[in-house]
Amino acid sequence: MGEDYIDTNESIAQYLFSSETITTPEDSAKQINRVHLTLTNRKTKKLLAEYTGFYPAKMKRYYNKSDLFAKACLANADQIGRTNDITPYEFLDAVIDSTPQQMWQPFTENQKITKSSQFDEVWPFKEGLAIVAKDNKKGFIDEQGKIVIPIQFEDVGSFNNGRAIFRQGDKWGFIDTKGTRVVPAQYDFVLPFVGNLAQIQSNRKFGLINTNGTIILPPEYTEIERLNDGFIKFQKGYSVNEGLLSPEGKIVINLDYLEIDKIINGYVIVSKERKEGIIDTNQQDSPFVLPLEYKNVEILEHEGKELLVKLERENKHGIINVSTNTVVLPLEYNDIDTLYRKQLKHLMKIRQNGKYGIFDVKQNKILLPTDYNSISIFKNNEFKGFVKVQKDEKYGIFDVNHNRVVLPVSYTSMEEFSDKKFKQKEAFLVRLELDGKYGVTDVSTNTVVLPIEYDKIQRTYDKDFKQTLKVKKNWTYNYFDLSKGEFKDDER
């Protein structure tokens, strides 16, 4: 766990983003910019992590956003809660303040501390104290520049929750804001406090202590991982089983389960012997809200606040509301899946006995019964809520946004005519076939563009006719101008 950690006590300006050391406030005032980084889930738009710090203005052009965030993660793992790489499902944004920032604002003009005066190095303030270095030793000053913790340590880290790490020889411990050694230098490695808990390492094993130095988990675990909502997952020895610790440091799940995944509102999915269930970490006497009897338990992403999960048992699927302990869909469907993963995640495509339907989780209502051979979205255009349905070799269109039939299931075929190359503003054009004849309808307004009476209708992508339909009727070809809603004068 600790091998990839970079000491947080190094100045972001000096150590993290610059190959050149910045040591004086005068240099800092000229070279330091502030950057605010945010990492969000592309699908849910949920904020995963954020970071605000400084970096040299002159180095700006050498780093892209991913570089900045990755370096900020490594150097500030205790603050940002993330050290892993950015995935394709995550979006990184950086807002850079181009105005140089004065990192030394706590000091007046007459109190600025420079390398040429009292100290060799000065680090940014955190919790009202800043690390200073002199003759290869480190201590702390307050915002008035007064030494409050003597310069006596071989190495120290910035304060987190009133505690700072320090090194004596090859061992690490913690001091408080008065310099008292609340945890002696006895561990091979320690990480800064996150909340009231800090990770310790001894003999390549990991544990946890609280701010008083009391051991919460002895250093005998092979892995400790922080999860969302402040929970901590741990493993021991060669076992793949996992346990769970609450943010307060209390064991809520022993090392009994193969995998612990996703904690939402205190609920956690657990698995054992290839079966999954859900435990409520707030309930001690009877924690299981779903017993360990399901092949798969999946939390559904939707726009409501209640926790909904999709269940699978003996090849049957259903949905349950864990928050209210009520059945949303009984466990009798062959499959349940999100209709469109990018939008409208509350809509589920359900399958029963080889037929498909649509269920609205938000309304707790079946929009379409399982009577259709297929249900699909139109892929070439931005999803506008229209789905193509098929029943007994016939096709129709249903509007899931307004819960209405747009076109009845009576057409031999239908093809989307609006795509990236053939844009029609807000129109959503579909070519329809009925009894061997073709027409075009604007589904968004449910208006007929061309009646179903043509032998052939094609889109043209010519430079001069990119908004044109080529039609054939009675062996005669003509061109229909979509922008004007009329046929061109010349026949071709």
SULNORWO-V941621 format. One record per run of one state. SS is the DSSP state (~ for helix, > for strand, _ for the rest). FROM is the first residue (numbers start at 1). LEN is the number of residues. If there is no record, write none. Layout:
# SULNORWO-V941621
SS_FROM_LEN ; SS_FROM_LEN
This chain:
# SULNORWO-V941621
__1_11 ; ~_12_5 ; __17_8 ; ~_25_7 ; >_32_10 ; __42_5 ; >_47_10 ; ~_57_6 ; __63_2 ; ~_65_11 ; __76_1 ; ~_77_4 ; __81_9 ; >_90_8 ; __98_11 ; ~_109_3 ; __112_9 ; >_121_6 ; __127_2 ; >_129_6 ; __135_2 ; >_137_5 ; __142_5 ; >_147_7 ; __154_1 ; >_155_2 ; __157_3 ; >_160_1 ; __161_2 ; >_163_6 ; __169_2 ; >_171_5 ; __176_7 ; >_183_5 ; __188_1 ; >_189_2 ; __191_3 ; >_194_1 ; __195_2 ; >_197_6 ; __203_2 ; >_205_6 ; __211_4 ; >_215_7 ; __222_1 ; >_223_4 ; __227_1 ; ~_228_3 ; __231_1 ; >_232_4 ; __236_6 ; >_242_4 ; __246_5 ; >_251_7 ; __258_1 ; >_259_6 ; __265_2 ; >_267_6 ; __273_2 ; >_275_6 ; __281_7 ; >_288_7 ; __295_1 ; >_296_4 ; __300_8 ; >_308_6 ; __314_2 ; >_316_6 ; __322_4 ; >_326_8 ; __334_1 ; >_335_4 ; __339_8 ; >_347_6 ; __353_2 ; >_355_6 ; __361_4 ; >_365_8 ; __373_1 ; >_374_4 ; __378_8 ; >_386_6 ; __392_2 ; >_394_6 ; __400_4 ; >_404_8 ; __412_1 ; >_413_4 ; __417_12 ; >_429_6 ; __435_2 ; >_437_6 ; __443_4 ; >_447_8 ; __455_1 ; >_456_5 ; __461_7 ; >_468_6 ; __474_2 ; >_476_6 ; __482_4 ; >_486_2 ; __488_5
